[in-house]
Amino acid sequence: MIQQNKLHDFLLFNFLAIDEENAIDICEAGNGYIVPGIVASSYVNIEVAANKVKELKTVSNCVSIGLGGGGDVTNWAKVMEIAEQSDPGHINQPFEKASYVKGYLQGRGVPQVVNGLISPTGEVGIIQLSSGVRMKVEEFMEVAHYIGIESIKVMPVKGKTHLHELVYITKVAAKQGIRAVEPAGGIEARNIKAIVDGIKNTGIELFMPHIFGSTIDKETGKTIPEKVKQILLEVE
């Protein structure tokens, strides 16, 4: 599991970083409770993306590679190839590919924390895979634990819209021995406290919100340190 020091012993944040300087700024703004990252959809060339990860790793011992494109599962192989060349530490995958990718990278000598993406359905206790298959949360978590997936990505949570579902998912994950839950979609300063308050007593080892759109300068593409700091202050 990711080794950064956690806020309140369970909380980290994933923000995008456009370069080393941006990563330094957001890590400082977030008091180190940050996993900087990139998304595969921003890069046509695997080598260029891998070099960007290596650049960010001069700032943080763990970097996250996301699918991008709002969780575009077709980017799964691209994420895997970037990770193979750069050893980021954490990558995002559709659940259906997570076990294969984890094993592939392990076999190449670059073991990673690999999450598995699922989506809320609007019904507490039911989740949906990227293939469209719906499952009971308990049954899904049993499968995830059995195949060795340590972390579950939940997207899109649409801010607080699916909070009751997210809390239930996180409780079941923790009970089943899944170590982390990572929500994404519509999370920002005005709702982060309510989300974290809902999760803090679930027993999950790591909760890592992915917070992108609301914190990125649309002109420069950089994550804005002041917005990172604002989010941290909301939950400190």
Summary of the structure (lengths in Angstrom):
residues: 236
radius of gyration: 16.2
end to end distance: 22.6
largest distance: 44.3
contacts: 824
relative contact order: 0.15
helix: 42%
strand: 21%
